[in-house]
Structure formats: structure tokens, C-alpha cells
């Protein structure tokens, strides 16, 4: 009787393990199918028109600027704060990048609510030679810069747009010119629209870009560039 009981237990254990294996195989198959579907949708998305938010800012001089103003150029949107020492370390690099004929830098002073006069004076004191934008405490405003470009979790944070208006690089931390230039050169090699010209990332024929207006109910929500897939680089 005891032997029969042990045999029944062993048989039951084998059946249970077999059932568990079947369930595991079903889960793995489901994950595999989801992955295939995701890759297929990504392949389709690559052929669709680019939808970029045509951000609209106002610089400290009162001049309105938007992404479409710089079509055909590389655009670096750099978020900084008055109390951020690392932000000022990278200013000379940003000034040099901004001197390139194919490159534009836009610095956005963003914080939880400093006086706009303080932000503007800080920008002037550190000899910023590129576009300086004051965002103040506009984090909850749907038209605020970080909602039009992408999340900002710490300072400095930068987003790089290629000449077609696509975010192609997310830079958490200090901007380093050597990496930017190397990326531009590599990007030019990989994309046929950059085949003309010599040197790093020269202007080239630009494909059509479909922009959405900031704050529009139909506008896509700004997401970190690092989630845009293989075309976006984070360093």
C-alpha cells in the first residue's frame, strides 16, 4: 500500500512538472510572437512620415524661434539651471558648436520657478553666445520647452536633432564636442541624404518633415529620445 502511494505521488509529480513545462513553453511562445509583432510594427514605422513637434520658444531678446527655422541644420537643445555648475563647464563647447555653419545651439534655462531676471542675468554672465531661452517655472505648462522636446530629469540634459528635424541623440550630462562631431560624421555615412559635401555633417537635401504644433490635442506626447529605437543614441 505504501509503495502504491509513493508510485501515485511520483506519477502525480511527473504530470505536474510536465504541465509546468507546457505552460512555460506557451509563455515563451507568446513573448516570441509579441517580439515579432513589435519588430514588424517598427519596420513599418520607419517608412512613415516623421512627426516632430515644431517647438516654439522665445529667447531672452524677445525673439520667437522654432525648430522649422533651422531646417537643414543640426539643432542641439540644451537644458540648464542657474544653480548647475556643470552647465557652465560646457558653455565654451556649446559656443564652439554654435559657430559651425551647419549647427545651432538653443540653451533653455529651466527650473522650478526662479525669477526670470535671475535666469537671464545668469545667461549673460556666463557669456552664452547661442540662443538663450527662459522657461522659468513652466514645467506644468503644456507649451513649456521640456514638454515640447523631452523629459528633463537632471541638469544639464540635451537633445540633438538632425537636419531633418528628428531627435537622434539624447545626452544626459555634459556635452562633449568630440562625441558630437563623431556622431555627426557617422550619421552622415549611414544616411544617403548626407552623402553630398565634405567634412562633418555638411548641409544636404532634406526630406519633408511633418510637424505638429506644441500644445495641440492631437500632438504626440514628448518622450525621451532614448525610447525612439535604434536611430537614437544615448551617451
Secondary structure, DSSP 4 states (H G I P E B T S, - for coil): -HHHHHHHHHHHHHHHHHHHHHHHHHHHHHHHHHHHHHHHHHHHHHTSPPEEE--EEEBTTS-EEEGGGGTTSEEEEEEE-TT-HHHHHTHHHHHHHHTSTTEEEEEEEE-SS--HHHHHHHHHHTT--SEEEEEET-TTSTTSHHHHH----SSSEEEEE-TTS-EEEEEES---HHHHHHHHHHHHHH-GGG-SSSSSS--------EEE-TT-TTSPPP--GGGS-TT-EE-
